Amino acid sequence: MSRTDSDSWDPASSVGTTATMVAAARAIASRESDPLFVDPYAAPLVRAVGIDFFTGLVDGGIEGNDIDGAGADFMARMIAVRTRFFDDFFLTSTGGGIRQAVILASGLDSRSYRLPWPDGTVVYEIDQPQVIEFKTATMASLGASPSAQLRTVGIDLRDDWPNALRDIGFDLAQPAAWSAEGLLVYLPPEAQDKLFDDIGTLSTPGSRLATEYHPDAAATIGERSKAISKQWGENGVHLDISHLFYEGERSHVVDYLTEHGWQVSTKSRPEVFAGYGREFPDTELLAPMRDSLAITATRN
């Protein structure tokens, strides 16, 4: 299924299925003997979505064997490092006094519930209405309470989300910490630029941003996604993830942010792995991802 300009989804369809995949990976990563984080909500959220393959993975009924970096075990290691990177970004930002956090394309992310947010922190989650509604209802059914003041915005990021964010109380006079995690390849190239333009407009000096950049994104992630999709198909999930990405030449995120008033720092994916005591695997399928960057930026 290819993307359209007005497509939408829930956690069991289209782009939403990848959010469920990531939640399953977080559940598996939380079971490691020396986990980088523990997400007690990941497995219950996956079970609530009801995709048998992912439920089997989190409950141990399906082996997550590696297939040259395409298996669920490796996906869990990748997501563990990525999750910890963004966790640390938010904790560092709020530890420095920021009290507004915005999670773009929040999916089944549970940071609003599991991170130790400082008193007075407001967390905004933005995603498709069906995704927001599902997660809100599921977390309530689990008896979970946010550890910050949580405000959700059900809207497509291709629409006028800045106004929706302001309408729900976002304070333009205060700095914010923004995350765009696992998001950019699901936006058209021009929408990626607009996303950063909108973030810049909403960001007072001192605001911070964390995101990623994959050179030649569709090709870099696409081949691995095809291998993952093949494994999914063998287990009853018939979705080619690579068809969810938008192709076309994209702005280099580091250059774009620098040119638009941000002070930018980067780490390569192997450097991020090493910083958490993990080794980035040296396989042919994953070689292009060695050049992917983890990015943090501060608004000048």
Secondary structure as GFF3:
##gff-version 3
##sequence-region A 1 300
A	DSSP	alpha_helix	14	30	.	.	.	ID=ss1
A	DSSP	alpha_helix	42	49	.	.	.	ID=ss2
A	DSSP	alpha_helix	52	59	.	.	.	ID=ss3
A	DSSP	alpha_helix	72	95	.	.	.	ID=ss4
A	DSSP	beta_strand	100	104	.	.	.	ID=ss5
A	DSSP	alpha_helix	111	114	.	.	.	ID=ss6
A	DSSP	beta_strand	122	127	.	.	.	ID=ss7
A	DSSP	alpha_helix	129	141	.	.	.	ID=ss8
A	DSSP	beta_strand	149	154	.	.	.	ID=ss9
A	DSSP	alpha_helix	161	167	.	.	.	ID=ss10
A	DSSP	beta_strand	177	180	.	.	.	ID=ss11
A	DSSP	three_ten_helix	184	186	.	.	.	ID=ss12
A	DSSP	alpha_helix	189	202	.	.	.	ID=ss13
A	DSSP	beta_strand	208	213	.	.	.	ID=ss14
A	DSSP	alpha_helix	217	234	.	.	.	ID=ss15
A	DSSP	three_ten_helix	241	244	.	.	.	ID=ss16
A	DSSP	alpha_helix	253	259	.	.	.	ID=ss17
A	DSSP	beta_strand	262	268	.	.	.	ID=ss18
A	DSSP	alpha_helix	269	275	.	.	.	ID=ss19
A	DSSP	three_ten_helix	287	291	.	.	.	ID=ss20
A	DSSP	beta_strand	293	299	.	.	.	ID=ss21
###
